[in-house]
Amino acid sequence: MKANFLTLLQALPQAPAPNYPHGAPFVNAMAHGSMRVELFAPASSGLGCDIQQPHAQDELYVVQYGTSDFWVEGQRWHVQTGDVLFVPSGAAHRFEDFSDDFVTWVIFYGPAGGDNPDSN
């Protein structure tokens, strides 16, 4: 499988949806088993904010371009191109004060409820 960043970026925003009347700010790149990869550019929605909700799977974000503040469960970090972020399943999180060019890969993986590191 292969995904092309520029092709996916040009596909944003996607079609309007109930929460995204100007178009959804993410596009599916690939999937296999429990793994799914999306490209997410929150500014492309026209909302000016990130309204995502907690997800059932663990997530990795790989910041492709731009800057943002990232809030997860009461912690905040400034993130930029090249940063990698982990969000456990079910955790409230969002990007805030993102630059207009902010784009990140999102990788969902593992079982619903997240991987249990204590089971290894």
N, C-alpha and C positions, 0 to 999 in steps of 0.2 A: 504494500500500500504506500501511497505517496500523496501528500497534500502540498499545494503550492500557495505560499503566503499571498503573493500579489493577486492571484486569481480569486482567492477567498475574500481578500480585502475589497476588491472591486464589486463583490456580490453583496456588500453591506451598504445600507441596511437591507434586511430581508423584508418580506411582505409585512404589512401592518398586522397587528394582533391586538386583542383586547387591551393588554397592558402597554402596548407600543403602537399608538395610532399612527406614528410617522415611520414605523418599520422596526423590526426586531434587530438589536445590535449584535447578534451572534449568528454564526453560520456553522453547520456541521462540516467537519473536515474528513473524519473517518471514524470507523467503529469496528471492534472485533471483540467478541465475548463480552466481558463486563466493561471493557475499556471504550471510552468515547472521547474524541478530541473535537473541540470547537475553537473558532477564532472569535474573540469578543472585543468589540470596540464601542464602549458605552456612549461616546459622544455621537455616534452615528444614529442613535435613536431619536435625537432631538429633544430628549427630556431634560438634559442637563444634570441628571443624577442616575445612580445605579440602583435599580429597584429589585435586584435578584433576592430570592428567598433561600433559606437553607436547603441543601441538597441531601439526598439519601445516601450518596456515595462519598468517599474521600475524594479530594480534589487537589491537583497541582496547578498552579498558575506559573507560566513562564512569560515574563514581560518582554515582548518583542520590541516595543518602541514607546517612548514617551515617559511621563512621570505621573504619579498619583499618590494620594494617601490611601492606605489600606487599613480598614478597620475589621477586626475579627474578635468577637466575644470580649469587648472592652479593651483590647490592645490596639494600638495604632502604630503603623510604620510608614515612613516615606519610601516609596518604591520607584525604581527607574529601570531603563533598558538593561536586560541581563539578569534581573533578580528572579528568584524562584521562591514561590510561596506555597505552603501547605495549609489546607483547611480540612479538619476532620468532618466526617459526615454529621449533618444536623446542626453545625455551628452557624450562627448568624454572622454574616460578613458582607462587606461592600467596598467598592472603590469610591473615594470622595475627592473632590478638587482635582480631578484628572485633567491632563492637558488634552487639547482637541485632537492630538495625534496619538493618544494613548491606545495601544493595542496589546492584547495578551492572549496567549494560547491557554486553553483550559483543558485539563486532562482529568476526566472522571474515571475512577477505576474501583474494582473490588466489589464486595457484596453490599447490599443495602444494610445500613447500620455501620459500615466501615470495617476496615481490617482491625483485628484485635492484636496489638503487638505483644500482649502478654501470653498469647497462645503459641508463640514460637519457642 
